[in-house]
């Protein structure tokens, strides 16, 4: 992935940029249509590509893992071919969906055990297998597995959660180094800043994430609650 800033607003911190991936160029800032399970709901594929004309769309690791299932996507040659989309795709790690299943999941240091909202079957997400799942899905930009804290959130819980997210990040990075690309194009990995609404935790997390040296960083926890 390559990123360049094309313009800066001298009156604010706003900027316009360009991200280049193996599936095309993304003009930023941009709104990504959500293609949760391999389709943008309510929109025909022709309308999506020709009329809405987004540079990138978003897929969801949790939902794609459960249905149509990772093996089917891999057999199709990755999500791009599965949904007939030749532009960039970003997948989230499933962290938010796991958070939203508050009555159906149990979070531990090893990862998260959760119950499928489809058939009630039990599954387990860890930093390692989420990286493998995203390799097989084949998005251009893939996210670290993190814990998305609720709002409002107790300070001590937010602090413990942030540190666990950082430990999970290290596990993601270590596993990615041992897991080659599944397809013939590159994937870019984004860690995620957490820390709830606490300024000192957000700053600490941002510094930790930046020091990981990834090509891009994501800001998590902004829309929860």
C-alpha positions as CSV (number, residue, x, y, z in Angstrom):
1,X,0.0,0.0,0.0
2,X,1.1,3.5,-0.7
3,X,-0.3,6.7,0.8
4,X,0.3,10.3,-0.2
5,X,-1.2,13.6,1.0
6,X,-2.4,15.7,-1.9
7,X,-3.8,18.7,-0.1
8,X,-3.8,20.3,3.4
9,X,-6.3,22.8,4.7
10,X,-4.3,25.6,6.3
11,X,-7.3,26.5,8.6
12,X,-7.7,23.1,10.1
13,X,-6.2,19.6,10.2
14,X,-8.3,18.4,7.2
15,X,-6.4,16.7,4.4
16,X,-7.0,15.0,1.1
17,X,-5.0,12.0,0.2
18,X,-4.6,9.0,-2.0
19,X,-4.2,5.4,-1.0
20,X,-2.9,3.0,-3.7
21,X,-3.6,-0.8,-3.3
22,X,-3.1,-3.7,-5.7
23,X,-6.9,-3.4,-6.5
24,X,-6.9,0.3,-7.2
25,X,-6.6,3.8,-5.8
26,X,-8.7,5.2,-3.0
27,X,-9.3,8.9,-2.7
28,X,-9.5,10.0,0.9
29,X,-11.4,11.0,2.9
30,X,-14.0,8.4,1.8
31,X,-17.2,6.7,3.0
32,X,-17.0,3.0,2.6
33,X,-20.3,1.3,1.7
34,X,-20.9,-1.7,4.0
35,X,-20.9,-5.1,2.2
36,X,-21.2,-7.1,5.4
37,X,-21.7,-10.6,3.9
38,X,-20.3,-10.0,0.4
39,X,-23.0,-7.7,-0.8
40,X,-24.1,-4.1,-0.3
41,X,-27.8,-4.6,0.8
42,X,-30.5,-3.0,-1.3
43,X,-28.1,-2.1,-4.1
44,X,-27.7,-4.0,-7.4
45,X,-24.0,-4.7,-8.3
46,X,-24.3,-2.5,-11.4
47,X,-25.7,0.4,-9.4
48,X,-23.0,0.0,-6.8
49,X,-20.2,0.1,-9.4
50,X,-21.5,2.6,-11.9
51,X,-23.7,5.0,-10.0
52,X,-22.5,4.9,-6.4
53,X,-19.0,4.3,-7.7
54,X,-17.1,3.9,-4.4
55,X,-13.3,3.4,-4.4
56,X,-13.6,0.8,-1.6
57,X,-16.2,-1.2,0.2
58,X,-16.2,-2.9,3.6
59,X,-16.7,-6.6,4.5
60,X,-17.1,-8.2,7.9
61,X,-14.9,-11.0,9.2
62,X,-17.4,-12.3,11.7
63,X,-20.3,-12.5,9.3
64,X,-18.3,-13.9,6.4
65,X,-16.8,-16.5,8.6
66,X,-20.2,-17.7,9.6
67,X,-21.9,-17.3,6.2
68,X,-21.0,-18.2,3.5
69,X,-18.0,-19.5,5.5
70,X,-14.3,-18.9,4.9
71,X,-13.6,-22.1,2.9
72,X,-16.3,-21.3,0.3
73,X,-14.8,-17.8,-0.2
74,X,-11.3,-19.3,-0.5
75,X,-12.6,-21.8,-3.0
76,X,-14.0,-19.0,-5.1
77,X,-10.6,-17.3,-5.1
78,X,-11.2,-14.7,-2.4
79,X,-13.9,-12.2,-1.6
80,X,-13.2,-10.1,-4.7
81,X,-14.0,-13.0,-7.1
82,X,-16.8,-14.3,-4.8
83,X,-18.7,-11.0,-5.1
84,X,-17.4,-9.9,-8.5
85,X,-15.7,-6.8,-7.2
86,X,-12.4,-5.7,-8.7
87,X,-11.8,-2.7,-6.5
88,X,-10.3,-2.5,-2.9
89,X,-12.0,-4.1,0.0
90,X,-11.4,-3.6,3.8
91,X,-12.4,-6.2,6.4
92,X,-12.9,-5.5,10.0
93,X,-11.7,-8.1,12.5
94,X,-15.0,-9.0,14.0
95,X,-14.1,-7.3,17.3
96,X,-17.2,-5.0,17.2
97,X,-19.6,-7.9,16.4
98,X,-18.1,-9.9,19.3
99,X,-18.7,-6.8,21.5
100,X,-22.3,-6.6,20.3
101,X,-22.9,-10.2,21.2
102,X,-22.6,-9.3,24.9
103,X,-25.0,-12.1,26.0
104,X,-23.5,-14.7,23.7
105,X,-19.7,-14.4,24.2
106,X,-17.0,-14.8,26.8
107,X,-13.7,-12.8,26.5
108,X,-10.5,-14.2,27.9
109,X,-6.8,-13.5,27.3
110,X,-6.7,-16.3,24.8
111,X,-9.5,-14.9,22.7
112,X,-13.3,-14.9,22.5
113,X,-15.7,-17.8,22.6
114,X,-19.0,-16.8,21.1
115,X,-22.4,-18.2,20.1
116,X,-23.5,-17.8,16.4
117,X,-26.5,-15.6,16.0
118,X,-27.5,-17.9,13.1
119,X,-27.7,-21.3,14.6
120,X,-26.4,-21.1,18.2
121,X,-23.2,-23.0,17.4
122,X,-20.1,-22.1,19.4
123,X,-17.0,-20.6,17.9
124,X,-13.7,-19.2,19.0
125,X,-11.8,-16.1,17.7
126,X,-8.2,-15.5,18.6
127,X,-5.8,-12.9,17.2
128,X,-4.1,-15.8,15.3
129,X,-7.1,-17.4,13.6
130,X,-8.7,-14.0,12.8
131,X,-5.5,-13.2,10.9
132,X,-5.8,-16.5,9.0
133,X,-9.5,-15.9,8.3
134,X,-8.7,-12.5,6.9
135,X,-5.9,-13.9,4.8
136,X,-8.4,-16.3,3.2
137,X,-11.1,-13.7,2.7
138,X,-8.5,-11.7,0.9
139,X,-9.3,-8.0,1.6
140,X,-6.7,-5.4,0.6
141,X,-6.8,-3.8,4.1
142,X,-7.2,-6.1,7.2
143,X,-7.7,-5.1,10.8
144,X,-6.1,-6.3,14.1
145,X,-8.3,-8.3,16.5
146,X,-9.2,-5.9,19.3
147,X,-11.7,-5.6,22.1
148,X,-14.3,-2.9,21.5
149,X,-15.2,-1.6,24.9
150,X,-18.8,-0.5,25.7
151,X,-19.9,3.0,26.4
152,X,-20.1,4.2,29.1
153,X,-17.0,2.2,30.4
154,X,-15.3,2.1,33.7
155,X,-11.8,3.5,33.6
156,X,-10.2,0.4,35.1
157,X,-12.0,-1.9,32.6
158,X,-11.0,0.4,29.7
159,X,-7.4,0.3,30.8
160,X,-7.3,-3.5,31.2
161,X,-9.1,-3.9,27.8
162,X,-6.7,-1.5,26.1
163,X,-3.6,-3.4,27.4
164,X,-5.2,-6.7,26.2
165,X,-5.9,-5.2,22.8
166,X,-2.2,-4.3,22.7
167,X,-1.1,-7.8,23.6
168,X,-3.5,-9.2,21.0
169,X,-1.9,-6.8,18.5
170,X,1.5,-8.3,19.1
171,X,0.1,-11.8,18.6
172,X,-1.6,-10.6,15.3
173,X,1.7,-9.2,14.0
174,X,3.7,-12.3,15.0
175,X,1.2,-14.6,13.3
176,X,1.0,-12.6,10.2
177,X,4.8,-12.8,9.8
178,X,4.3,-16.6,9.6
179,X,1.2,-16.5,7.4
180,X,1.9,-15.8,3.7
181,X,-0.7,-14.1,1.4
182,X,-3.3,-16.5,0.2
183,X,-3.7,-14.8,-3.2
184,X,-1.4,-13.0,-5.6
185,X,-1.7,-9.5,-4.2
186,X,-0.6,-7.7,-1.0
187,X,-2.7,-7.1,2.1
188,X,-2.1,-4.2,4.4
189,X,-2.5,-4.6,8.2
190,X,-4.0,-1.9,10.4
191,X,-3.7,-1.9,14.2
192,X,-6.6,-0.2,16.1
193,X,-6.4,2.5,18.8
194,X,-8.6,1.9,21.8
195,X,-8.9,3.4,25.3
196,X,-12.6,4.3,25.5
197,X,-13.2,8.0,26.2
198,X,-10.3,8.6,28.5
199,X,-7.7,11.0,27.1
200,X,-4.7,9.5,28.8
201,X,-5.6,6.0,27.6
202,X,-6.3,7.2,24.1
203,X,-2.9,8.9,24.0
204,X,-1.2,5.8,25.4
205,X,-2.9,3.5,23.0
206,X,-2.2,5.8,20.0
207,X,1.5,5.9,20.9
208,X,1.7,2.1,21.3
209,X,-0.2,1.5,18.0
210,X,2.1,4.0,16.1
211,X,5.2,2.3,17.5
212,X,4.0,-1.0,16.0
213,X,5.2,0.4,12.6
214,X,2.3,-0.7,10.5
215,X,1.5,1.0,7.2
216,X,-1.7,2.4,8.5
217,X,-3.5,2.8,11.8
218,X,-7.2,2.8,12.7
219,X,-9.0,4.8,15.4
220,X,-11.4,2.5,17.2
221,X,-14.2,3.1,19.7
222,X,-15.6,6.3,18.2
223,X,-19.1,5.2,17.4
224,X,-19.8,2.7,20.1
225,X,-22.8,3.7,22.3
